[in-house]
């Protein structure tokens, strides 16, 4: 069930941005949080990048500094409108992540930030399958999302944040072995990098070259 705080944060950009900045303090600030999943990627001006569930362009604005070929996809018309205003030098598509209107083997990199915890279990699996399809062989799926804290000190803060701003799907993600799920769909997945007392995980999976 969505709370009033969650609804308000999506309705008002200033509120969402304020919450994001506050939550990102644990990893050194929002710019660092937004670029966590971009570490160790070899991005060039011609790299074909998909920013999946791009929101209001929070990471898109960093991606366009690396490549001239950045596409943002989101199902929300409001998010797409905000993206076009915030980061005009990218291409945007309104579509669902589980049914992307792209050809096979199109992108070198697919990125998503704090979006998979919004998905129902079956929806999550469809998205991972779609990401694998649109990636080129050898392409990388890189993501950052929630993880069960390894440091007990971080559990109360995460629980309060979930209670105020998230739904049951966020709790379900904490029970999900995301690296294992990506492996099941054919990705070669390295060991996740953990941040904020283990409450955030960065996973990078490579589409195996057959």
C-alpha positions as CSV (number, residue, x, y, z in Angstrom):
1,X,0.0,0.0,0.0
2,X,1.4,3.4,-0.9
3,X,1.6,6.1,1.8
4,X,0.6,9.7,1.4
5,X,4.3,10.6,1.6
6,X,5.1,8.4,-1.3
7,X,2.4,10.0,-3.4
8,X,3.5,13.5,-2.5
9,X,7.2,12.7,-3.3
10,X,6.3,11.6,-6.8
11,X,3.9,14.6,-7.3
12,X,6.4,17.2,-6.2
13,X,9.9,17.2,-7.7
14,X,11.4,19.3,-4.9
15,X,10.2,16.9,-2.3
16,X,11.5,13.9,-4.1
17,X,14.8,15.6,-4.6
18,X,15.0,16.5,-1.0
19,X,14.3,13.0,0.2
20,X,16.9,11.6,-2.3
21,X,19.6,14.0,-1.1
22,X,18.9,13.1,2.6
23,X,18.9,9.3,1.9
24,X,22.1,9.6,-0.1
25,X,24.1,11.1,2.8
26,X,25.0,7.6,3.9
27,X,27.0,7.0,0.7
28,X,28.6,10.4,0.5
29,X,25.9,12.5,-1.2
30,X,23.5,12.3,-4.1
31,X,26.0,12.7,-6.9
32,X,28.0,9.8,-5.6
33,X,24.9,7.7,-5.1
34,X,23.7,8.4,-8.6
35,X,27.0,7.3,-10.1
36,X,27.6,4.2,-7.9
37,X,26.4,1.8,-10.7
38,X,28.6,3.6,-13.3
39,X,31.8,2.6,-11.7
40,X,34.2,0.4,-13.7
41,X,32.3,0.9,-16.9
42,X,34.2,1.7,-20.1
43,X,31.9,4.4,-21.5
44,X,32.8,6.2,-24.7
45,X,31.1,8.8,-26.8
46,X,29.6,6.2,-29.1
47,X,28.5,3.8,-26.3
48,X,24.8,2.9,-26.7
49,X,23.3,3.4,-23.2
50,X,19.8,2.7,-22.0
51,X,18.8,4.4,-18.7
52,X,15.9,2.1,-17.7
53,X,13.2,3.5,-15.5
54,X,15.0,6.9,-15.8
55,X,12.7,8.8,-13.5
56,X,13.4,12.5,-13.8
57,X,16.8,12.0,-15.3
58,X,18.8,11.8,-12.0
59,X,21.4,9.5,-13.6
60,X,20.7,10.4,-17.2
61,X,22.4,13.8,-16.6
62,X,25.6,12.0,-15.7
63,X,25.3,9.5,-18.6
64,X,25.1,12.2,-21.2
65,X,28.6,13.4,-20.1
66,X,30.0,10.0,-21.2
67,X,28.1,9.2,-24.4
68,X,26.2,11.0,-27.2
69,X,23.8,7.9,-27.5
70,X,21.8,7.9,-24.3
71,X,18.1,6.7,-24.3
72,X,15.9,7.1,-21.2
73,X,12.8,4.9,-20.8
74,X,10.1,5.3,-18.3
75,X,6.4,4.4,-18.1
76,X,5.4,7.7,-16.5
77,X,4.5,10.6,-18.8
78,X,5.3,13.0,-16.0
79,X,8.8,11.5,-15.6
80,X,9.4,11.7,-19.3
81,X,8.3,15.3,-19.4
82,X,10.7,16.1,-16.5
83,X,13.5,14.3,-18.2
84,X,13.1,16.3,-21.4
85,X,13.3,19.5,-19.3
86,X,16.1,18.4,-17.1
87,X,18.3,16.6,-19.6
88,X,17.3,17.6,-23.1
89,X,20.4,16.0,-24.8
90,X,19.1,12.5,-24.6
91,X,16.4,10.5,-26.3
92,X,13.3,9.4,-24.3
93,X,10.8,6.6,-24.8
94,X,7.6,6.2,-22.8
95,X,7.2,2.4,-22.4
96,X,7.1,-0.3,-19.8
97,X,10.4,-1.9,-18.8
98,X,8.9,-5.4,-19.2
99,X,7.9,-4.8,-22.8
100,X,10.6,-2.5,-24.4
101,X,10.1,-1.3,-28.0
102,X,13.7,-2.0,-29.0
103,X,15.4,-4.4,-31.3
104,X,17.5,-7.3,-30.0
105,X,21.2,-6.7,-29.2
106,X,20.9,-2.9,-29.4
107,X,22.6,-1.5,-26.3
108,X,26.1,-1.7,-24.9
109,X,25.0,-0.8,-21.4
110,X,21.6,-0.9,-19.6
111,X,21.5,1.0,-16.3
112,X,18.8,1.2,-13.7
113,X,18.9,3.0,-10.3
114,X,16.6,2.2,-7.4
115,X,13.8,1.0,-9.6
116,X,13.7,-2.8,-9.4
117,X,12.3,-2.7,-5.8
118,X,9.1,-1.2,-7.3
119,X,8.4,-4.3,-9.3
120,X,6.2,-7.3,-8.5
121,X,8.1,-10.7,-8.7
122,X,6.8,-11.7,-12.1
123,X,7.3,-8.2,-13.5
124,X,10.9,-8.2,-12.2
125,X,11.6,-11.4,-14.1
126,X,10.2,-10.1,-17.3
127,X,12.3,-7.0,-17.0
128,X,15.5,-9.0,-16.5
129,X,14.6,-11.1,-19.5
130,X,14.0,-8.0,-21.6
131,X,17.3,-6.4,-20.5
132,X,19.1,-9.5,-21.6
133,X,17.4,-9.3,-25.0
134,X,18.2,-5.7,-25.8
135,X,21.8,-5.9,-24.7
136,X,24.5,-6.7,-27.2
137,X,26.6,-9.8,-26.5
138,X,29.2,-8.7,-24.0
139,X,27.0,-5.8,-22.9
140,X,26.5,-4.9,-19.3
141,X,23.5,-4.6,-17.1
142,X,24.4,-2.4,-14.1
143,X,22.1,-1.5,-11.3
144,X,21.9,-0.2,-7.7
145,X,19.0,-1.1,-5.4
146,X,18.2,-2.1,-1.8
147,X,19.9,-5.0,0.0
148,X,19.4,-6.4,3.6
149,X,21.7,-4.3,5.8
150,X,24.8,-6.2,6.9
151,X,25.3,-3.7,9.7
152,X,22.4,-3.9,12.2
153,X,22.6,-0.1,12.8
154,X,21.1,0.5,9.4
155,X,18.0,-1.6,9.8
156,X,15.8,0.9,11.8
157,X,16.5,3.7,9.3
158,X,15.7,1.5,6.3
159,X,12.6,0.2,8.0
160,X,11.3,3.7,8.6
161,X,12.1,4.8,5.1
162,X,10.2,1.8,3.7
163,X,7.3,2.5,5.9
164,X,7.1,6.1,4.8
165,X,7.9,5.9,1.1
166,X,7.9,2.3,-0.2
167,X,5.4,-0.6,-0.7
168,X,5.5,-4.3,-0.1
169,X,7.6,-4.9,-3.2
170,X,10.6,-3.2,-1.5
171,X,10.4,-5.7,1.3
172,X,10.1,-8.5,-1.2
173,X,13.3,-7.4,-3.0
174,X,15.2,-7.7,0.3
175,X,14.3,-11.4,0.2
176,X,15.4,-11.8,-3.5
177,X,18.8,-13.1,-4.6
178,X,19.2,-10.6,-7.4
179,X,22.7,-11.8,-8.5
180,X,21.2,-15.4,-8.6
181,X,18.2,-14.2,-10.6
182,X,20.4,-12.5,-13.1
183,X,22.5,-15.6,-13.4
184,X,19.4,-17.7,-14.0
185,X,18.6,-15.5,-17.1
186,X,22.1,-15.9,-18.6
187,X,24.1,-13.1,-17.1
188,X,27.7,-13.5,-15.9
189,X,27.5,-11.7,-12.6
190,X,30.3,-10.6,-10.4
191,X,30.2,-10.2,-6.6
192,X,27.9,-7.3,-5.6
193,X,29.4,-4.2,-4.1
194,X,27.7,-3.1,-0.9
195,X,27.3,0.4,0.5
196,X,25.6,2.2,3.4
197,X,26.0,-0.6,5.9
198,X,25.1,-3.2,3.3
199,X,21.6,-1.6,2.7
200,X,22.5,-0.8,-1.0
201,X,23.9,-3.2,-3.6
202,X,25.5,-2.5,-6.9
203,X,25.3,-5.4,-9.3
204,X,26.9,-5.6,-12.8
205,X,26.0,-8.6,-15.0
206,X,27.5,-9.2,-18.5
207,X,25.5,-10.8,-21.3
208,X,27.5,-13.8,-22.2
209,X,29.0,-13.9,-25.7
210,X,27.8,-17.1,-27.3
